[in-house]
Amino acid sequence: MSTRDNGGMRVVFVTAELAPVATVGGLAAAAAGLVKELRALGVDVDVVMPDYGKIELADEHAVEIDVPAWVGTASIRSGVHDDVGPLHLVRAAGLARPHPYLQPSGEGWPDNAERFFRFARTVAAWIDADPPDVVHLNDWHTGPVLAALSAPPTVLSIHNLAYQGTTDARWLTKIGPRGRHYEWWGATNPLSGAIALADRIVAVSPNYAAEIMTPEGGFGLDEPLRHRWGAVTGILNGIDTDVWNPAVDPLIAAPFDRRDLTRRDDNRIELINRLDLGSTDTSPPLAAVVTRLTDQKGIDLIEPIVPLLADIPMRLAMLGSGDADLAGRLHELAAQHPEHFAFVEGYDESLSHLLFAGSDLYLMPSRFEPCGLTQMQAMRYGSIPVVTAVGGLVDTVPDADADPRGGLGFVAARARGEDVLAALFRAARRIRDPRRRGALQRRGMAVDWSWRVPALSYRALYRDLVG
């Protein structure tokens, strides 16, 4: 039953990822942060996601869902998760896997499209039986919900337009009565149909909202997005400022806040010793990278810079996982330049916090970046970002040379090695002066990077749809 009658608002929030239940990329953190803040604002949020297996719920109960025959048996088990609260998990053939998207080889599951079509068809049937005030969908995995659902009002958040889930055309007649909207150049595109059918489309930063309507940033979907331009808006993501809080962080060597940055040096020393990066003195500057090793993140642009670190001078510490070939090359560079470059493959939660707390600069040379979270996490810890002028990086990192009073970091005009190197040189020169470095650090730490403002914007969007 809708909660509108008693003054509330019920939203069904559909996602393929939710931290810490299932985390692959920024979608998981964004979904978890937004849901948490919406609930704090009094919005009744029902989160529904695939049951990938081994997810424990308290007070659990399950219901069978009546779905088309091709879906097979489907059900939703509901309960309370220790970390995220109330949660609904869809059980259908093929959804339970050790990784949401990838085989152990690193390649995608060959039936990914079919798996998420089953998920979406089940969610649509569940919503149709008990409609909320608003349905909020996220990325291509949830887009086909609209093929079988014409009401209630819907919001589609685009976290990364590069991933669209395109597959063969035979699914157009299966995914729902409105499946024809998903036809895309003789194929089925789960995202193009959702763009055509959603009442509102939200990109995860204002600048990304503009980029995706251009041929350069639209990944083939710029024309349908321009056609819906009046429905498209940009709302910048936030971060969980309870988790990313240097004043109380148990994962760093020495907690600190912007009123007293002297204890950052203890974190710097701990980081240098942990990564065996040589002398623990305060010069040269120490830069950090926490990333996925993908073409999007521009990590290959850093490779030719590593041999030049001694000349800047600068040290660089990187934590990342992903492309095996790129990881191999980074290991080789670390072996060749042990006093200037350290690379740790994989993901280490405690090391990621220490990298933010102990570094002077945070390097993020993305080729495209819908929003980006790590630049906000870094600034929260006083690490000054050096970024490229794309997506949400434009919205969060004004250049300190172009805007001496309001700048927060240093921006490379393009995602090219020479531009990134020039931005690093500018950053190294600027932060040699401890006073200027401290002013930049405190300015970034003072910004409210929380989910409060984004959640208020989403709630206003929901209210506008509900009328």
Secondary structure, DSSP 4 states (H G I P E B T S, - for coil): --SGGGT--EEEEE-S-BTTTB-SSHHHHHHHHHHHHHHHTT-EEEEEEE--S----EEEEEEE----GGG-S-EEEEEEETTTEEEEEEE-TT---SSSSB-TTSSBPTTHHHHHHHHHHHHHHHHHHS--SEEEEEHHHHGGGGGS---S-EEEEES-TT----EEGGGGGTS-TTGGGGEETTEE-HHHHHHHH-SEEEESSHHHHHHTTSTTTSTT-HHHHHHTGGGEEE------TTTS-TTT-TTSSS--BTTB-TTHHHHHHHHHHHHT-S--SS-S-EEEEEEEESGGGTGGGTGGGGGGGGGTT-EEEEEEEE-HHHHHHHHHHHHH-TTTEEEEES--HHHHHHHHHH-SEEEE--S--SS-SHHHHHHHTTPEEEEESSHHHHHH--BTTT-TTT--BEEESSSSHHHHHHHHHHHHHHTTSHHHHHHHHHHHHHS--SSHHHHHHHHHHHHHHH-
